[in-house]
Each structure stands twice: as structure tokens, then as C-alpha cells.
Amino acid sequence: MKNGLSEKQMGVGTAVLIGHLITTLPVFIFICGLTFLGVFVVLSVFSSNLVLVFGFLLLGFIMAWTWWSLLVPRWRKWALKKGVPPDELQKWAALTGLVWPKGWIFEKTEYKWDDDK
């Protein structure tokens, strides 16, 4: 035992940080990357068409939400296996914007994997 934690347990801060690295960071990359790609394509090929830029932004948003919906449940399951207390994990993940607060309608967009049901 180190600092009162068994070797299998992980701190909630570490778990939330890892959650942001594997979910939130790619979400920003999807949205910003596809928007910038859209602006580049539109300005270089079509000499300005805001509808196409909006299309790239929308595609980035859809890809980002799909990524979040698939990864958050996997991350939560992984963190719980590492010994992070579920209530603390939810509290700090919601406070930092990693997950939606319990009961919010957007929370229902988390994908339920077969082994989670």
C-alpha cells in the first residue's frame, strides 16, 4: 500500500485527466480540425461557400459526439476497475465537463455496450 491506496486503485483526478485526454481532446480535434479543413477546402477550391464550411463543422460535431458517446462509458468502466469511487468519479467528471450531470437528457446519448447492459 502506498498513501492509503492499494496498487490497483487510482485517484479520481488522474482518472478524470485521462478521461479528458482520450475523449475531450479528440472531440476538439474533430470539431476544429474538420472546420479548418472545411475553410481551407472552401477557400482554395470553391472561393467561398459558407454552406460547405457549415457542412464540415456539422460533420466534425457529429463525429465528436459519436466519439464521446462511445468512449465515455468505456472510460468510466476502466476507471471503476481501477478502484475510483463511482460517486466521486461522476462528480468530478461532470464538474470538469467530461460527462453530463446525472439526469440530463444528453447523458442518455452515452452508448450502452453489450457488456454494460
N, C-alpha and C positions, 0 to 999 in steps of 0.2 A: 504494500500500500504506500502511495505517495500522496501527501497532503490530504489524507482522508478519502481519496478516490482509489478504487481498485483500478488495475491496469486497463480493464475493459471500459470503464466509464470515461465520458468526455464531458467537458464543460459546455454549458449552454451557449456561451459566447463563441466558442470555437465552432460548434455545430451550426450556429446561425451564420457566421462568417463563411463557412464552407458552402452553406446553402446559397448565399448571395453569389459566391464565385461560380457555382455550377448552374444557377438559374437566372439571377438578375443580370449578371454580366452578359451572358448570351442574348438575353432579351434586348438590352440596349444595342448590342451589335446587330441583331436582326433589324430593329427599327431604324437606327441611324445609318447602318451600312446600306440597307436597301433604299432608304430615302436619298442618301448621297449618290448611290449608283443611279437612281432614277433621275436626279438632277443632272448628273454627268451625261447620261444617255440622251435625255431630252434636249439639253443644250448643244450637245455635239452632233446629234443625228437629226432631231426634229426642230431645231431652232426655236424652242419654247412651246411647250404644251403642258399646262398645269394639270390637266386631267391625267396625263401619264405619270407625272410626279406623284399625284394623289394615289394613283394605282400602285406605285411602288411602295408608298407609305402604308397603304392598306394591306398589301402583301406582307410587308415587314411586321405589321401589327398582328396579322393572323398567324404568321409563323411564330412570333414571340409568344403569343397567348397559348398556342399549341405546345410549345416547348415548356412553358411554365406549368401548364395543366398536366403534362406527362411527368415532369421531373420533380415537382414539389412532393407528391405522395411518396416517390421513391426516396427522396432525401429524408423525409420525415421518418419513414420506416428504418432507414440506415441510422439516423440519429438516435432513435429509440433503442435500437440494438446496441448502440454504444453506451447506453445507460443514462442518456439525458432524460430528466424528468419531463413527462409529457405536458404538464401544465406550464412549466417554465419555458419549454420549447415553443409552445403556441404563443404564450405571452410575448416573448422577445422577438419571435419571428413576425408577429403581427405589428408590434411597435416599430420594427425596423423596415416594414413594408415588404417583407419576403412573402408573407401569406396574408389572406384576408382575415379579418376578425371572425370568430365563430358566429354563425348565424347569418352572415351576409350572403346575399344571393350569389355573388361571384365566387364564393367559397365552393359552391356546388359545381363549378367548372373543373375542379380537380378530377383527373381521370382515376377511376377505381379499377385497379388491376385485378385480375382473377384471383391472385393470392391474397388480396386485401378484403375480399367480399366474405 
